[in-house]
Each structure stands twice: as C-alpha cells, then as structure tokens.
C-alpha cells in the first residue's frame, strides 16, 4: 500500500486495526491468566478449543445463508494451513512471557517489534506470495521507534508499588 493510498483509506480500517490491538491485549492477558492457574499448554488448548467451538457455530450459521450460492472456492496455498501451529506457539509463548518480569506491556511491545521485523523481511524477500518490496528508510525508522519504545517500556516502565 502506498502512502497516498493509506491517507485515502476509509477510517473504519484504522478503527478496526486499533480495536484489534485492544482485543489482542485482552486475549494475551486472559491467556496469561489461564497459564498462571494451569500452564501455557492448557492456555493454548483452551484458547483454541473455544475458537473451534465459535468457528463451528459461525460456519453452521453461514452455511444456511450460502447454500443457495454454492460455488467452488479456490484452494488455499499449502503454507496457509500452518497458521494454527504458529497460533498455538504464539499463545504458549505469550502466556509464558506475560507471567515473567516482562509483564503484559513488555510482552506486547516485543511482540510488536517481532511482527514489524518479520513483516519487513517478508516484504523484502517476497515471502508468502507477496510482491517483493525493498524496505526504505521510513520502514527502518518505524522499526527503530517500535524497538526503542519497547525498550523504554521494559527497562523504565516498571511502576513502583
């Protein structure tokens, strides 16, 4: 997406992205609580078990609506099926990290830095069928700011009791 296209995007996309960040924070907190009272594997199983139940209910509701327009959808690429594995690993690792001295904000700050770094690498190498795009100085500066913000949160964000 070009800078011009981003400036002309509908505000609902930005609101949705911001809301997703809030939901992600809430999810990581709840998974961390489950891991604190059980273990990280229990947290992952619980999160994905409730996700399966919600997905089945949603599919049953949508199936009735789609029955009239039954077209064959194109097949997903083989690597798309590994999303569940990375999701399970993410829940286990964040559930562990959130219960460490990093806390919730440190875990999310480092997670965001990792997401930005990996997405820049994916753009650069054209992973997952993405068009190759060489990171520019603004991309590198954004990554630097995210890492710096994460370091500030982790090193100086510990509130006194």
ChimeraX attribute file (.defattr): number of C-alpha atoms within 10 A of each C-alpha:
attribute: neighborCount
match mode: 1-to-1
recipient: residues
	/A:1	5
	/A:2	7
	/A:3	8
	/A:4	8
	/A:5	9
	/A:6	11
	/A:7	9
	/A:8	9
	/A:9	11
	/A:10	10
	/A:11	10
	/A:12	9
	/A:13	11
	/A:14	12
	/A:15	11
	/A:16	11
	/A:17	12
	/A:18	12
	/A:19	12
	/A:20	12
	/A:21	13
	/A:22	11
	/A:23	12
	/A:24	13
	/A:25	16
	/A:26	13
	/A:27	15
	/A:28	20
	/A:29	19
	/A:30	15
	/A:31	24
	/A:32	28
	/A:33	17
	/A:34	19
	/A:35	23
	/A:36	16
	/A:37	10
	/A:38	11
	/A:39	16
	/A:40	25
	/A:41	18
	/A:42	18
	/A:43	24
	/A:44	23
	/A:45	14
	/A:46	15
	/A:47	18
	/A:48	16
	/A:49	12
	/A:50	11
	/A:51	12
	/A:52	12
	/A:53	11
	/A:54	12
	/A:55	12
	/A:56	12
	/A:57	12
	/A:58	11
	/A:59	13
	/A:60	11
	/A:61	11
	/A:62	11
	/A:63	12
	/A:64	9
	/A:65	11
	/A:66	11
	/A:67	9
	/A:68	8
	/A:69	7
	/A:70	9
	/A:71	8
	/A:72	6
	/A:73	6
	/A:74	6
	/A:75	6
	/A:76	8
	/A:77	9
	/A:78	7
	/A:79	8
	/A:80	9
	/A:81	10
	/A:82	9
	/A:83	10
	/A:84	11
	/A:85	9
	/A:86	11
	/A:87	14
	/A:88	17
	/A:89	15
	/A:90	15
	/A:91	24
	/A:92	21
	/A:93	16
	/A:94	23
	/A:95	29
	/A:96	21
	/A:97	19
	/A:98	22
	/A:99	17
	/A:100	13
	/A:101	11
	/A:102	19
	/A:103	17
	/A:104	19
	/A:105	17
	/A:106	23
	/A:107	24
	/A:108	20
	/A:109	21
	/A:110	19
	/A:111	15
	/A:112	16
	/A:113	20
	/A:114	15
	/A:115	13
	/A:116	19
	/A:117	18
	/A:118	12
	/A:119	14
	/A:120	19
	/A:121	16
	/A:122	18
	/A:123	17
	/A:124	15
	/A:125	15
	/A:126	15
	/A:127	12
	/A:128	11
	/A:129	10
	/A:130	11
	/A:131	12
	/A:132	13
	/A:133	13
	/A:134	14
	/A:135	12
	/A:136	9
	/A:137	9
	/A:138	9
	/A:139	14
	/A:140	14
	/A:141	11
	/A:142	14
	/A:143	19
	/A:144	15
	/A:145	13
	/A:146	19
	/A:147	19
	/A:148	14
	/A:149	16
	/A:150	22
	/A:151	15
	/A:152	14
	/A:153	17
	/A:154	18
	/A:155	11
	/A:156	9
	/A:157	13
	/A:158	14
	/A:159	5
	/A:160	4
	/A:161	3
